[in-house]
Amino acid sequence: MSSAICHRFLTATQVKRFYTRHIAKSSPTQPAMLESATNSPINHEYYGQTDLFLLAGVLAEKIILNHPYQNGNKRTALYAADMFLKTNGYQLQTKPMAKRDEELDKGLSDAHIFVASGRWTSEDLGGYYRSIAQPLTESNK
């Protein structure tokens, strides 16, 4: 009996809802590109990629590079990756927005800029996520 890993994935609708609630009250300018971005980690898993952090990196990279929104694509990518990891037992951001760690925020911001500028791949981003992610516990769910 095999122990298949079963990840939970975000939908484009979930990302849209987050975007309109927390970033801007607008729809994607390229909805098909958002749909493509949210489907990309599912496709990667189908073809054998089971590493949760690399799948989060794929999701974020696709949102950044597909540029489905007029503004806020890197922020959307960060929060989508964090939500994806949270639904699968990990988190990138461990503190509420008001009590955030500036060094962690700068590292996350720089990582997403590196992806946008082509200096990092989804594998690089996934590796960075792995290095900073914390498992969810009952106290921080």
A tleap script that builds the chain and sets N, CA, C and O, in Angstrom:
source leaprc.protein.ff14SB
mol = sequence {
  NMET SER SER ALA ILE CYS HIE ARG PHE LEU
  THR ALA THR GLN VAL LYS ARG PHE TYR THR
  ARG HIE ILE ALA LYS SER SER PRO THR GLN
  PRO ALA MET LEU GLU SER ALA THR ASN SER
  PRO ILE ASN HIE GLU TYR TYR GLY GLN THR
  ASP LEU PHE LEU LEU ALA GLY VAL LEU ALA
  GLU LYS ILE ILE LEU ASN HIE PRO TYR GLN
  ASN GLY ASN LYS ARG THR ALA LEU TYR ALA
  ALA ASP MET PHE LEU LYS THR ASN GLY TYR
  GLN LEU GLN THR LYS PRO MET ALA LYS ARG
  ASP GLU GLU LEU ASP LYS GLY LEU SER ASP
  ALA HIE ILE PHE VAL ALA SER GLY ARG TRP
  THR SER GLU ASP LEU GLY GLY TYR TYR ARG
  SER ILE ALA GLN PRO LEU THR GLU SER ASN
  CLYS
}
set mol.1.N position { 0.843 -1.175 0.000 }
set mol.1.CA position { 0.000 0.000 0.000 }
set mol.1.C position { 0.891 1.242 0.000 }
set mol.1.O position { 1.755 1.384 0.865 }
set mol.2.N position { 0.688 2.134 -0.957 }
set mol.2.CA position { 1.523 3.329 -1.030 }
set mol.2.C position { 0.933 4.441 -0.179 }
set mol.2.O position { -0.278 4.527 0.023 }
set mol.3.N position { 1.816 5.278 0.306 }
set mol.3.CA position { 1.358 6.416 1.101 }
set mol.3.C position { 1.479 7.673 0.245 }
set mol.3.O position { 2.442 8.430 0.365 }
set mol.4.N position { 0.504 7.880 -0.606 }
set mol.4.CA position { 0.507 9.028 -1.500 }
set mol.4.C position { 0.313 10.312 -0.698 }
set mol.4.O position { -0.513 10.384 0.211 }
set mol.5.N position { 1.091 11.307 -1.060 }
set mol.5.CA position { 0.959 12.606 -0.427 }
set mol.5.C position { -0.210 13.323 -1.088 }
set mol.5.O position { -0.305 13.374 -2.314 }
set mol.6.N position { -1.083 13.865 -0.283 }
set mol.6.CA position { -2.250 14.562 -0.798 }
set mol.6.C position { -2.205 16.014 -0.325 }
set mol.6.O position { -2.500 16.311 0.833 }
set mol.7.N position { -1.834 16.909 -1.233 }
set mol.7.CA position { -1.788 18.324 -0.886 }
set mol.7.C position { -3.123 18.983 -1.198 }
set mol.7.O position { -3.859 18.545 -2.082 }
set mol.8.N position { -3.416 20.028 -0.467 }
set mol.8.CA position { -4.597 20.842 -0.738 }
set mol.8.C position { -4.127 22.083 -1.481 }
set mol.8.O position { -3.177 22.743 -1.061 }
set mol.9.N position { -4.794 22.397 -2.583 }
set mol.9.CA position { -4.386 23.508 -3.440 }
set mol.9.C position { -5.380 24.657 -3.367 }
set mol.9.O position { -6.555 24.458 -3.059 }
set mol.10.N position { -4.899 25.856 -3.652 }
set mol.10.CA position { -5.765 27.028 -3.710 }
set mol.10.C position { -6.424 27.111 -5.076 }
set mol.10.O position { -5.887 26.626 -6.072 }
set mol.11.N position { -7.582 27.729 -5.108 }
set mol.11.CA position { -8.264 27.988 -6.373 }
set mol.11.C position { -8.051 29.451 -6.757 }
set mol.11.O position { -7.669 30.276 -5.927 }
set mol.12.N position { -8.303 29.753 -8.018 }
set mol.12.CA position { -8.225 31.143 -8.465 }
set mol.12.C position { -9.234 31.999 -7.706 }
set mol.12.O position { -8.952 33.155 -7.391 }
set mol.13.N position { -10.395 31.445 -7.413 }
set mol.13.CA position { -11.422 32.181 -6.667 }
set mol.13.C position { -10.925 32.558 -5.278 }
set mol.13.O position { -11.179 33.671 -4.818 }
set mol.14.N position { -10.228 31.662 -4.606 }
set mol.14.CA position { -9.686 31.973 -3.278 }
set mol.14.C position { -8.650 33.093 -3.358 }
set mol.14.O position { -8.631 33.984 -2.509 }
set mol.15.N position { -7.793 33.051 -4.371 }
set mol.15.CA position { -6.779 34.095 -4.531 }
set mol.15.C position { -7.456 35.428 -4.856 }
set mol.15.O position { -7.061 36.464 -4.321 }
set mol.16.N position { -8.468 35.416 -5.725 }
set mol.16.CA position { -9.211 36.648 -6.048 }
set mol.16.C position { -9.841 37.244 -4.797 }
set mol.16.O position { -9.767 38.452 -4.567 }
set mol.17.N position { -10.455 36.397 -3.999 }
set mol.17.CA position { -11.108 36.864 -2.772 }
set mol.17.C position { -10.086 37.518 -1.844 }
set mol.17.O position { -10.347 38.581 -1.282 }
set mol.18.N position { -8.937 36.890 -1.687 }
set mol.18.CA position { -7.889 37.468 -0.855 }
set mol.18.C position { -7.452 38.815 -1.422 }
set mol.18.O position { -7.325 39.790 -0.681 }
set mol.19.N position { -7.224 38.873 -2.725 }
set mol.19.CA position { -6.745 40.092 -3.371 }
set mol.19.C position { -7.720 41.250 -3.148 }
set mol.19.O position { -7.311 42.342 -2.753 }
set mol.20.N position { -9.000 41.012 -3.400 }
set mol.20.CA position { -9.973 42.100 -3.255 }
set mol.20.C position { -10.173 42.509 -1.798 }
set mol.20.O position { -10.521 43.657 -1.521 }
set mol.21.N position { -9.964 41.608 -0.891 }
set mol.21.CA position { -10.134 41.938 0.523 }
set mol.21.C position { -8.907 42.642 1.101 }
set mol.21.O position { -9.055 43.548 1.921 }
set mol.22.N position { -7.695 42.245 0.689 }
set mol.22.CA position { -6.490 42.723 1.369 }
set mol.22.C position { -5.556 43.584 0.526 }
set mol.22.O position { -4.698 44.271 1.082 }
set mol.23.N position { -5.695 43.569 -0.783 }
set mol.23.CA position { -4.746 44.324 -1.606 }
set mol.23.C position { -5.443 45.458 -2.355 }
set mol.23.O position { -5.087 46.622 -2.166 }
set mol.24.N position { -6.416 45.151 -3.190 }
set mol.24.CA position { -7.139 46.183 -3.945 }
set mol.24.C position { -8.517 45.666 -4.318 }
set mol.24.O position { -8.714 44.467 -4.515 }
set mol.25.N position { -9.444 46.564 -4.411 }
set mol.25.CA position { -10.821 46.196 -4.760 }
set mol.25.C position { -10.965 46.159 -6.283 }
set mol.25.O position { -11.686 46.965 -6.871 }
set mol.26.N position { -10.275 45.223 -6.898 }
set mol.26.CA position { -10.372 45.089 -8.351 }
set mol.26.C position { -10.227 43.628 -8.745 }
set mol.26.O position { -9.759 42.792 -7.972 }
set mol.27.N position { -10.637 43.356 -9.953 }
set mol.27.CA position { -10.540 42.000 -10.501 }
set mol.27.C position { -9.228 41.855 -11.251 }
set mol.27.O position { -8.582 42.850 -11.581 }
set mol.28.N position { -8.832 40.616 -11.522 }
set mol.28.CA position { -7.614 40.442 -12.321 }
set mol.28.C position { -7.806 41.031 -13.718 }
set mol.28.O position { -8.879 40.919 -14.311 }
set mol.29.N position { -6.760 41.655 -14.226 }
set mol.29.CA position { -6.817 42.156 -15.599 }
set mol.29.C position { -6.637 41.008 -16.585 }
set mol.29.O position { -7.014 41.117 -17.751 }
set mol.30.N position { -6.056 39.904 -16.108 }
set mol.30.CA position { -5.852 38.716 -16.936 }
set mol.30.C position { -6.296 37.489 -16.142 }
set mol.30.O position { -5.459 36.761 -15.607 }
set mol.31.N position { -7.614 37.253 -16.060 }
set mol.31.CA position { -8.106 36.144 -15.240 }
set mol.31.C position { -7.580 34.776 -15.673 }
set mol.31.O position { -7.369 33.904 -14.830 }
set mol.32.N position { -7.367 34.580 -16.962 }
set mol.32.CA position { -6.845 33.289 -17.428 }
set mol.32.C position { -5.431 33.050 -16.901 }
set mol.32.O position { -5.044 31.906 -16.661 }
set mol.33.N position { -4.668 34.113 -16.721 }
set mol.33.CA position { -3.307 33.967 -16.204 }
set mol.33.C position { -3.320 33.619 -14.712 }
set mol.33.O position { -2.436 32.909 -14.231 }
set mol.34.N position { -4.314 34.114 -13.986 }
set mol.34.CA position { -4.454 33.721 -12.581 }
set mol.34.C position { -4.863 32.257 -12.495 }
set mol.34.O position { -4.340 31.505 -11.673 }
set mol.35.N position { -5.793 31.863 -13.341 }
set mol.35.CA position { -6.228 30.457 -13.380 }
set mol.35.C position { -5.037 29.551 -13.708 }
set mol.35.O position { -4.856 28.502 -13.090 }
set mol.36.N position { -4.240 29.962 -14.673 }
set mol.36.CA position { -3.047 29.198 -15.048 }
set mol.36.C position { -2.075 29.085 -13.871 }
set mol.36.O position { -1.512 28.020 -13.621 }
set mol.37.N position { -1.887 30.191 -13.157 }
set mol.37.CA position { -0.961 30.194 -12.019 }
set mol.37.C position { -1.428 29.258 -10.911 }
set mol.37.O position { -0.619 28.536 -10.329 }
set mol.38.N position { -2.726 29.262 -10.614 }
set mol.38.CA position { -3.214 28.401 -9.533 }
set mol.38.C position { -3.254 26.936 -9.950 }
set mol.38.O position { -3.201 26.051 -9.097 }
set mol.39.N position { -3.345 26.671 -11.241 }
set mol.39.CA position { -3.326 25.279 -11.715 }
set mol.39.C position { -1.913 24.716 -11.841 }
set mol.39.O position { -1.731 23.499 -11.853 }
set mol.40.N position { -0.926 25.579 -11.932 }
set mol.40.CA position { 0.445 25.124 -12.163 }
set mol.40.C position { 0.972 24.170 -11.091 }
set mol.40.O position { 1.548 23.144 -11.453 }
set mol.41.N position { 0.809 24.445 -9.792 }
set mol.41.CA position { 1.305 23.474 -8.807 }
set mol.41.C position { 0.569 22.137 -8.872 }
set mol.41.O position { 1.150 21.091 -8.584 }
set mol.42.N position { -0.699 22.171 -9.247 }
set mol.42.CA position { -1.461 20.923 -9.407 }
set mol.42.C position { -0.839 20.090 -10.528 }
set mol.42.O position { -0.665 18.879 -10.390 }
set mol.43.N position { -0.509 20.751 -11.633 }
set mol.43.CA position { 0.126 20.055 -12.758 }
set mol.43.C position { 1.501 19.522 -12.374 }
set mol.43.O position { 1.861 18.403 -12.738 }
set mol.44.N position { 2.260 20.316 -11.645 }
set mol.44.CA position { 3.583 19.850 -11.204 }
set mol.44.C position { 3.461 18.616 -10.312 }
set mol.44.O position { 4.256 17.683 -10.422 }
set mol.45.N position { 2.468 18.615 -9.435 }
set mol.45.CA position { 2.280 17.442 -8.582 }
set mol.45.C position { 1.874 16.232 -9.426 }
set mol.45.O position { 2.349 15.121 -9.189 }
set mol.46.N position { 1.009 16.445 -10.397 }
set mol.46.CA position { 0.567 15.348 -11.260 }
set mol.46.C position { 1.765 14.681 -11.944 }
set mol.46.O position { 1.792 13.463 -12.120 }
set mol.47.N position { 2.757 15.497 -12.327 }
set mol.47.CA position { 3.931 14.952 -13.007 }
set mol.47.C position { 5.065 14.587 -12.050 }
set mol.47.O position { 6.212 14.439 -12.472 }
set mol.48.N position { 4.744 14.442 -10.751 }
set mol.48.CA position { 5.707 13.845 -9.834 }
set mol.48.C position { 6.334 14.744 -8.795 }
set mol.48.O position { 7.038 14.244 -7.917 }
set mol.49.N position { 6.116 16.041 -8.850 }
set mol.49.CA position { 6.710 16.926 -7.847 }
set mol.49.C position { 5.848 16.890 -6.584 }
set mol.49.O position { 4.701 17.336 -6.601 }
set mol.50.N position { 6.389 16.369 -5.511 }
set mol.50.CA position { 5.611 16.259 -4.278 }
set mol.50.C position { 6.136 17.155 -3.160 }
set mol.50.O position { 5.544 17.205 -2.082 }
set mol.51.N position { 7.236 17.859 -3.400 }
set mol.51.CA position { 7.804 18.726 -2.374 }
set mol.51.C position { 6.893 19.943 -2.170 }
set mol.51.O position { 6.719 20.756 -3.077 }
set mol.52.N position { 6.328 20.053 -0.992 }
set mol.52.CA position { 5.371 21.105 -0.669 }
set mol.52.C position { 5.946 22.498 -0.909 }
set mol.52.O position { 5.259 23.369 -1.441 }
set mol.53.N position { 7.194 22.710 -0.522 }
set mol.53.CA position { 7.794 24.036 -0.632 }
set mol.53.C position { 8.092 24.396 -2.084 }
set mol.53.O position { 7.964 25.555 -2.477 }
set mol.54.N position { 8.484 23.414 -2.875 }
set mol.54.CA position { 8.680 23.683 -4.297 }
set mol.54.C position { 7.350 23.981 -4.978 }
set mol.54.O position { 7.289 24.824 -5.872 }
set mol.55.N position { 6.289 23.300 -4.566 }
set mol.55.CA position { 4.963 23.595 -5.122 }
set mol.55.C position { 4.525 25.010 -4.745 }
set mol.55.O position { 3.917 25.705 -5.559 }
set mol.56.N position { 4.825 25.438 -3.526 }
set mol.56.CA position { 4.529 26.818 -3.116 }
set mol.56.C position { 5.346 27.798 -3.951 }
set mol.56.O position { 4.849 28.855 -4.340 }
set mol.57.N position { 6.603 27.441 -4.225 }
set mol.57.CA position { 7.445 28.278 -5.077 }
set mol.57.C position { 6.904 28.387 -6.487 }
set mol.57.O position { 6.946 29.459 -7.091 }
set mol.58.N position { 6.397 27.288 -7.014 }
set mol.58.CA position { 5.785 27.288 -8.352 }
set mol.58.C position { 4.577 28.222 -8.369 }
set mol.58.O position { 4.429 29.035 -9.281 }
set mol.59.N position { 3.717 28.104 -7.364 }
set mol.59.CA position { 2.526 28.953 -7.285 }
set mol.59.C position { 2.913 30.429 -7.271 }
set mol.59.O position { 2.378 31.223 -8.045 }
set mol.60.N position { 3.836 30.791 -6.395 }
set mol.60.CA position { 4.246 32.194 -6.282 }
set mol.60.C position { 4.910 32.682 -7.566 }
set mol.60.O position { 4.611 33.776 -8.045 }
set mol.61.N position { 5.809 31.876 -8.124 }
set mol.61.CA position { 6.493 32.274 -9.354 }
set mol.61.C position { 5.491 32.532 -10.474 }
set mol.61.O position { 5.609 33.520 -11.198 }
set mol.62.N position { 4.519 31.660 -10.618 }
set mol.62.CA position { 3.545 31.815 -11.701 }
set mol.62.C position { 2.684 33.055 -11.505 }
set mol.62.O position { 2.369 33.746 -12.474 }
set mol.63.N position { 2.301 33.347 -10.270 }
set mol.63.CA position { 1.521 34.573 -10.038 }
set mol.63.C position { 2.365 35.798 -10.375 }
set mol.63.O position { 1.875 36.740 -10.999 }
set mol.64.N position { 3.627 35.788 -9.964 }
set mol.64.CA position { 4.507 36.924 -10.244 }
set mol.64.C position { 4.714 37.094 -11.747 }
set mol.64.O position { 4.540 38.193 -12.274 }
set mol.65.N position { 5.079 36.026 -12.434 }
set mol.65.CA position { 5.439 36.134 -13.851 }
set mol.65.C position { 4.236 36.230 -14.782 }
set mol.65.O position { 4.321 36.862 -15.835 }
set mol.66.N position { 3.119 35.612 -14.410 }
set mol.66.CA position { 1.908 35.712 -15.236 }
set mol.66.C position { 1.256 37.085 -15.123 }
set mol.66.O position { 0.508 37.492 -16.012 }
set mol.67.N position { 1.533 37.790 -14.050 }
set mol.67.CA position { 1.068 39.162 -13.840 }
set mol.67.C position { -0.437 39.307 -14.083 }
set mol.67.O position { -0.854 40.087 -14.939 }
set mol.68.N position { -1.258 38.554 -13.329 }
set mol.68.CA position { -2.703 38.603 -13.568 }
set mol.68.C position { -3.369 39.902 -13.109 }
set mol.68.O position { -4.472 40.216 -13.555 }
set mol.69.N position { -2.721 40.656 -12.232 }
set mol.69.CA position { -3.295 41.899 -11.710 }
set mol.69.C position { -2.496 43.096 -12.199 }
set mol.69.O position { -1.317 42.981 -12.533 }
set mol.70.N position { -3.155 44.244 -12.235 }
set mol.70.CA position { -2.477 45.484 -12.615 }
set mol.70.C position { -1.365 45.806 -11.614 }
set mol.70.O position { -0.268 46.206 -12.004 }
set mol.71.N position { -1.653 45.632 -10.329 }
set mol.71.CA position { -0.694 45.921 -9.255 }
set mol.71.C position { -0.787 44.839 -8.188 }
set mol.71.O position { -1.805 44.157 -8.068 }
set mol.72.N position { 0.277 44.687 -7.419 }
set mol.72.CA position { 0.235 43.812 -6.251 }
set mol.72.C position { 0.487 42.343 -6.531 }
set mol.72.O position { 0.109 41.498 -5.720 }
set mol.73.N position { 1.109 42.011 -7.643 }
set mol.73.CA position { 1.329 40.603 -7.976 }
set mol.73.C position { 2.320 39.918 -7.039 }
set mol.73.O position { 2.121 38.757 -6.681 }
set mol.74.N position { 3.378 40.612 -6.636 }
set mol.74.CA position { 4.341 39.996 -5.715 }
set mol.74.C position { 3.715 39.792 -4.336 }
set mol.74.O position { 3.936 38.761 -3.700 }
set mol.75.N position { 2.933 40.774 -3.870 }
set mol.75.CA position { 2.240 40.605 -2.587 }
set mol.75.C position { 1.229 39.470 -2.670 }
set mol.75.O position { 1.104 38.665 -1.747 }
set mol.76.N position { 0.514 39.416 -3.778 }
set mol.76.CA position { -0.456 38.335 -3.969 }
set mol.76.C position { 0.255 36.989 -3.962 }
set mol.76.O position { -0.230 36.032 -3.360 }
set mol.77.N position { 1.399 36.912 -4.628 }
set mol.77.CA position { 2.172 35.666 -4.678 }
set mol.77.C position { 2.616 35.234 -3.283 }
set mol.77.O position { 2.525 34.057 -2.935 }
set mol.78.N position { 3.093 36.182 -2.492 }
set mol.78.CA position { 3.531 35.871 -1.128 }
set mol.78.C position { 2.374 35.333 -0.303 }
set mol.78.O position { 2.499 34.294 0.346 }
set mol.79.N position { 1.264 36.026 -0.325 }
set mol.79.CA position { 0.134 35.587 0.493 }
set mol.79.C position { -0.467 34.291 -0.022 }
set mol.79.O position { -0.927 33.469 0.771 }
set mol.80.N position { -0.474 34.092 -1.332 }
set mol.80.CA position { -0.982 32.823 -1.876 }
set mol.80.C position { -0.085 31.669 -1.432 }
set mol.80.O position { -0.580 30.618 -1.026 }
set mol.81.N position { 1.229 31.861 -1.508 }
set mol.81.CA position { 2.154 30.809 -1.066 }
set mol.81.C position { 1.974 30.530 0.423 }
set mol.81.O position { 1.976 29.374 0.845 }
set mol.82.N position { 1.819 31.585 1.215 }
set mol.82.CA position { 1.624 31.405 2.654 }
set mol.82.C position { 0.307 30.683 2.937 }
set mol.82.O position { 0.266 29.792 3.786 }
set mol.83.N position { -0.768 31.053 2.239 }
set mol.83.CA position { -2.057 30.369 2.431 }
set mol.83.C position { -1.961 28.906 2.013 }
set mol.83.O position { -2.489 28.027 2.694 }
set mol.84.N position { -1.288 28.645 0.893 }
set mol.84.CA position { -1.109 27.270 0.423 }
set mol.84.C position { -0.359 26.449 1.472 }
set mol.84.O position { -0.761 25.333 1.801 }
set mol.85.N position { 0.725 27.007 1.988 }
set mol.85.CA position { 1.492 26.286 3.006 }
set mol.85.C position { 0.677 26.092 4.280 }
set mol.85.O position { 0.755 25.036 4.909 }
set mol.86.N position { -0.102 27.095 4.666 }
set mol.86.CA position { -0.928 26.963 5.875 }
set mol.86.C position { -1.965 25.861 5.719 }
set mol.86.O position { -2.223 25.118 6.666 }
set mol.87.N position { -2.559 25.744 4.545 }
set mol.87.CA position { -3.553 24.678 4.353 }
set mol.87.C position { -2.900 23.307 4.367 }
set mol.87.O position { -3.582 22.286 4.459 }
set mol.88.N position { -1.567 23.288 4.275 }
set mol.88.CA position { -0.831 22.029 4.277 }
set mol.88.C position { 0.104 21.889 5.482 }
set mol.88.O position { 1.022 21.069 5.466 }
set mol.89.N position { -0.133 22.701 6.538 }
set mol.89.CA position { 0.560 22.484 7.801 }
set mol.89.C position { 1.776 23.325 8.112 }
set mol.89.O position { 2.443 23.072 9.115 }
set mol.90.N position { 2.097 24.327 7.287 }
set mol.90.CA position { 3.255 25.186 7.530 }
set mol.90.C position { 2.852 26.641 7.368 }
set mol.90.O position { 1.778 26.948 6.852 }
set mol.91.N position { 3.723 27.530 7.814 }
set mol.91.CA position { 3.468 28.953 7.607 }
set mol.91.C position { 4.774 29.689 7.373 }
set mol.91.O position { 5.815 29.327 7.921 }
set mol.92.N position { 4.705 30.721 6.557 }
set mol.92.CA position { 5.860 31.578 6.316 }
set mol.92.C position { 5.870 32.743 7.290 }
set mol.92.O position { 6.918 33.131 7.807 }
set mol.93.N position { 4.696 33.293 7.530 }
set mol.93.CA position { 4.572 34.486 8.359 }
set mol.93.C position { 3.982 34.084 9.704 }
set mol.93.O position { 2.815 33.704 9.802 }
set mol.94.N position { 4.807 34.176 10.729 }
set mol.94.CA position { 4.389 33.658 12.029 }
set mol.94.C position { 3.799 34.715 12.944 }
set mol.94.O position { 3.231 34.381 13.984 }
set mol.95.N position { 3.921 35.981 12.580 }
set mol.95.CA position { 3.432 37.042 13.455 }
set mol.95.C position { 2.372 37.869 12.737 }
set mol.95.O position { 2.388 37.973 11.510 }
set mol.96.N position { 1.452 38.457 13.496 }
set mol.96.CA position { 0.478 39.364 12.887 }
set mol.96.C position { 1.187 40.542 12.229 }
set mol.96.O position { 2.319 40.870 12.584 }
set mol.97.N position { 0.523 41.171 11.277 }
set mol.97.CA position { 1.127 42.260 10.506 }
set mol.97.C position { 1.742 43.349 11.399 }
set mol.97.O position { 2.820 43.850 11.079 }
set mol.98.N position { 1.103 43.721 12.486 }
set mol.98.CA position { 1.592 44.813 13.330 }
set mol.98.C position { 2.858 44.445 14.098 }
set mol.98.O position { 3.589 45.335 14.532 }
set mol.99.N position { 3.127 43.175 14.270 }
set mol.99.CA position { 4.271 42.741 15.079 }
set mol.99.C position { 5.282 41.969 14.241 }
set mol.99.O position { 5.936 41.055 14.743 }
set mol.100.N position { 5.411 42.324 12.998 }
set mol.100.CA position { 6.221 41.549 12.075 }
set mol.100.C position { 7.711 41.770 12.279 }
set mol.100.O position { 8.135 42.805 12.792 }
set mol.101.N position { 8.480 40.804 11.880 }
set mol.101.CA position { 9.930 40.821 11.924 }
set mol.101.C position { 10.427 41.482 10.636 }
set mol.101.O position { 10.233 40.943 9.546 }
set mol.102.N position { 11.067 42.648 10.758 }
set mol.102.CA position { 11.499 43.387 9.572 }
set mol.102.C position { 12.496 42.597 8.730 }
set mol.102.O position { 12.469 42.675 7.502 }
set mol.103.N position { 13.371 41.841 9.377 }
set mol.103.CA position { 14.363 41.058 8.637 }
set mol.103.C position { 13.681 39.977 7.797 }
set mol.103.O position { 14.041 39.772 6.637 }
set mol.104.N position { 12.700 39.287 8.379 }
set mol.104.CA position { 11.950 38.274 7.636 }
set mol.104.C position { 11.184 38.918 6.495 }
set mol.104.O position { 11.173 38.393 5.382 }
set mol.105.N position { 10.537 40.060 6.761 }
set mol.105.CA position { 9.790 40.753 5.712 }
set mol.105.C position { 10.707 41.147 4.559 }
set mol.105.O position { 10.339 40.987 3.395 }
set mol.106.N position { 11.895 41.658 4.871 }
set mol.106.CA position { 12.837 42.061 3.823 }
set mol.106.C position { 13.290 40.850 3.023 }
set mol.106.O position { 13.395 40.915 1.799 }
set mol.107.N position { 13.556 39.749 3.706 }
set mol.107.CA position { 13.960 38.534 3.004 }
set mol.107.C position { 12.879 38.035 2.061 }
set mol.107.O position { 13.169 37.659 0.926 }
set mol.108.N position { 11.635 38.030 2.524 }
set mol.108.CA position { 10.524 37.600 1.668 }
set mol.108.C position { 10.338 38.555 0.495 }
set mol.108.O position { 10.129 38.123 -0.638 }
set mol.109.N position { 10.415 39.844 0.768 }
set mol.109.CA position { 10.279 40.840 -0.294 }
set mol.109.C position { 11.383 40.669 -1.337 }
set mol.109.O position { 11.116 40.644 -2.538 }
set mol.110.N position { 12.621 40.553 -0.866 }
set mol.110.CA position { 13.747 40.366 -1.785 }
set mol.110.C position { 13.591 39.089 -2.605 }
set mol.110.O position { 13.869 39.084 -3.804 }
set mol.111.N position { 13.152 38.014 -1.971 }
set mol.111.CA position { 12.986 36.741 -2.682 }
set mol.111.C position { 12.011 36.891 -3.843 }
set mol.111.O position { 12.252 36.365 -4.930 }
set mol.112.N position { 10.919 37.600 -3.622 }
set mol.112.CA position { 9.926 37.765 -4.682 }
set mol.112.C position { 10.410 38.721 -5.768 }
set mol.112.O position { 10.060 38.561 -6.938 }
set mol.113.N position { 11.208 39.708 -5.389 }
set mol.113.CA position { 11.824 40.587 -6.386 }
set mol.113.C position { 12.817 39.793 -7.230 }
set mol.113.O position { 12.894 39.996 -8.442 }
set mol.114.N position { 13.579 38.890 -6.606 }
set mol.114.CA position { 14.523 38.054 -7.351 }
set mol.114.C position { 13.798 37.200 -8.387 }
set mol.114.O position { 14.293 37.019 -9.500 }
set mol.115.N position { 12.637 36.680 -8.028 }
set mol.115.CA position { 11.853 35.884 -8.983 }
set mol.115.C position { 11.365 36.778 -10.117 }
set mol.115.O position { 11.474 36.411 -11.287 }
set mol.116.N position { 10.828 37.949 -9.779 }
set mol.116.CA position { 10.297 38.862 -10.798 }
set mol.116.C position { 11.380 39.305 -11.777 }
set mol.116.O position { 11.107 39.517 -12.958 }
set mol.117.N position { 12.611 39.443 -11.279 }
set mol.117.CA position { 13.709 39.901 -12.135 }
set mol.117.C position { 14.446 38.759 -12.836 }
set mol.117.O position { 15.389 39.000 -13.590 }
set mol.118.N position { 14.022 37.521 -12.591 }
set mol.118.CA position { 14.641 36.378 -13.255 }
set mol.118.C position { 15.900 35.862 -12.582 }
set mol.118.O position { 16.558 34.968 -13.115 }
set mol.119.N position { 16.249 36.404 -11.424 }
set mol.119.CA position { 17.452 35.944 -10.722 }
set mol.119.C position { 17.220 34.633 -9.993 }
set mol.119.O position { 18.165 33.876 -9.772 }
set mol.120.N position { 15.968 34.348 -9.612 }
set mol.120.CA position { 15.612 33.112 -8.924 }
set mol.120.C position { 14.554 32.367 -9.707 }
set mol.120.O position { 13.740 32.961 -10.414 }
set mol.121.N position { 14.584 31.050 -9.564 }
set mol.121.CA position { 13.563 30.182 -10.145 }
set mol.121.C position { 12.578 29.774 -9.045 }
set mol.121.O position { 12.742 30.137 -7.880 }
set mol.122.N position { 11.574 29.028 -9.433 }
set mol.122.CA position { 10.636 28.510 -8.427 }
set mol.122.C position { 11.356 27.575 -7.455 }
set mol.122.O position { 10.979 27.492 -6.286 }
set mol.123.N position { 12.389 26.872 -7.928 }
set mol.123.CA position { 13.155 25.992 -7.044 }
set mol.123.C position { 13.908 26.801 -5.990 }
set mol.123.O position { 13.951 26.423 -4.820 }
set mol.124.N position { 14.502 27.918 -6.416 }
set mol.124.CA position { 15.191 28.794 -5.460 }
set mol.124.C position { 14.206 29.331 -4.423 }
set mol.124.O position { 14.486 29.339 -3.224 }
set mol.125.N position { 13.059 29.776 -4.905 }
set mol.125.CA position { 12.049 30.327 -4.006 }
set mol.125.C position { 11.528 29.256 -3.051 }
set mol.125.O position { 11.365 29.513 -1.858 }
set mol.126.N position { 11.269 28.065 -3.568 }
set mol.126.CA position { 10.828 26.960 -2.717 }
set mol.126.C position { 11.857 26.615 -1.654 }
set mol.126.O position { 11.501 26.329 -0.510 }
set mol.127.N position { 13.124 26.641 -2.023 }
set mol.127.CA position { 14.188 26.394 -1.049 }
set mol.127.C position { 14.226 27.466 0.030 }
set mol.127.O position { 14.454 27.172 1.203 }
set mol.128.N position { 14.001 28.705 -0.374 }
set mol.128.CA position { 13.952 29.789 0.614 }
set mol.128.C position { 12.757 29.602 1.545 }
set mol.128.O position { 12.883 29.742 2.761 }
set mol.129.N position { 11.608 29.286 0.974 }
set mol.129.CA position { 10.430 29.024 1.814 }
set mol.129.C position { 10.730 27.919 2.828 }
set mol.129.O position { 10.387 28.039 4.004 }
set mol.130.N position { 11.371 26.848 2.368 }
set mol.130.CA position { 11.695 25.736 3.268 }
set mol.130.C position { 12.577 26.215 4.423 }
set mol.130.O position { 12.415 25.769 5.559 }
set mol.131.N position { 13.504 27.120 4.130 }
set mol.131.CA position { 14.454 27.569 5.151 }
set mol.131.C position { 13.818 28.452 6.225 }
set mol.131.O position { 14.359 28.567 7.324 }
set mol.132.N position { 12.683 29.072 5.923 }
set mol.132.CA position { 12.070 29.975 6.908 }
set mol.132.C position { 10.729 29.481 7.443 }
set mol.132.O position { 10.240 30.002 8.445 }
set mol.133.N position { 10.129 28.492 6.798 }
set mol.133.CA position { 8.789 28.029 7.195 }
set mol.133.C position { 8.814 27.375 8.569 }
set mol.133.O position { 9.805 26.773 8.981 }
set mol.134.N position { 7.702 27.511 9.253 }
set mol.134.CA position { 7.509 26.898 10.563 }
set mol.134.C position { 6.285 25.992 10.493 }
set mol.134.O position { 5.289 26.348 9.864 }
set mol.135.N position { 6.348 24.829 11.131 }
set mol.135.CA position { 5.144 23.990 11.177 }
set mol.135.C position { 4.048 24.694 11.977 }
set mol.135.O position { 4.325 25.371 12.968 }
set mol.136.N position { 2.828 24.527 11.542 }
set mol.136.CA position { 1.698 25.053 12.310 }
set mol.136.C position { 1.532 24.221 13.571 }
set mol.136.O position { 1.665 22.998 13.548 }
set mol.137.N position { 1.245 24.891 14.652 }
set mol.137.CA position { 0.937 24.203 15.905 }
set mol.137.C position { -0.444 24.658 16.351 }
set mol.137.O position { -1.008 25.588 15.774 }
set mol.138.N position { -0.980 24.024 17.350 }
set mol.138.CA position { -2.312 24.405 17.847 }
set mol.138.C position { -2.354 25.870 18.272 }
set mol.138.O position { -3.387 26.524 18.127 }
set mol.139.N position { -1.249 26.391 18.792 }
set mol.139.CA position { -1.248 27.770 19.286 }
set mol.139.C position { -1.191 28.807 18.173 }
set mol.139.O position { -1.543 29.964 18.406 }
set mol.140.N position { -0.754 28.430 16.960 }
set mol.140.CA position { -0.664 29.431 15.892 }
set mol.140.C position { -1.538 29.108 14.686 }
set mol.140.O position { -1.302 29.643 13.603 }
set mol.141.N position { -2.537 28.253 14.845 }
set mol.141.CA position { -3.457 27.952 13.742 }
set mol.141.C position { -4.483 29.034 13.608 }
set mol.141.O position { -5.347 28.961 12.734 }
savepdb mol mol.pdb
quit
